[in-house]
Amino acid sequence: MRTPVAERAKGWARRAPLLPALVFLVVVTQLPFVATVVISFLRWNALAPDHRGFAALDNYRAVVTDPALRSSVGTTVLLTASVVLVSLGLGLGLALLLDRSFRGRGVVRTLLITPFLVVPVAAALLWKHALYNASYGLFNGALTWLWQLFGAGDPPQPDWMTDSPLLSVELSLIWQWTPFMMLILLAGLQSRPADAVEAARMDGAGAFDVFRHLTLPHLRRYLELAALLGTVYIVQNFDAVFTLTSGGLGTANLPYTIYQTFYQAHDYGRASAQGVVVVLCSLLVANFALRTVSSLLREEITR
């Protein structure tokens, strides 16, 4: 019979190999966050080094009453919601396409996944110079070709990033995140019970009926997971806003506003308070995402 000391020793023997990874995780993630929380209670502006001190909740009051931050919150919500919803719709359509068997499906799947594998800054630079540029971009070149094709002169040459700045950012993010949504939904489609689909078709159900009554209810959890994970990542997006518009013309989201406060205004205390608020809001969304993942795993285990 094992003694309690032996049981504890056995437990520590199982956990010991994980301790270095746990210590590394704490040092890399938790200590910087604790430091950020501490700085958020300080009056610390690099442009006024003589006025450094304890600020209590002043930084958080400034965050709540800051009109620029409120504007960036609205921009972040609009940007995130539009990108997530459009990416989900396109991802669902592509997943339904790739769920069918056709020649070259593997090549098509690889090509569709490619945008998600591009480095975010590189993707933003691609859209900025290869597509949006008013002088040599693909969009204006296509408009010129269409006008010449129909014998018309003076084709429109809009400056996309100036005329539609937020839409320009949204399109680049939709292009990048649609493959992510597609992969999650394709995994959901391939886990769909084939016998139920065959039975429905034998009973005379059409493609739309199968999609409405079988496929869509089965994909509900996967749609929720894709939307939540996409929201967590897109809320934190900085590369597209910084590269395409530099936060101008009403495109500054929360990460870019924090960047302005920290690196341009050099107000480290207020920037830290903004970061803490953003992290807490992100944790709420991440909590829903984790619950969705847990429910999916439980459903797979019970099958």
Disulfide bonds with the S-S distance in Angstrom:
none
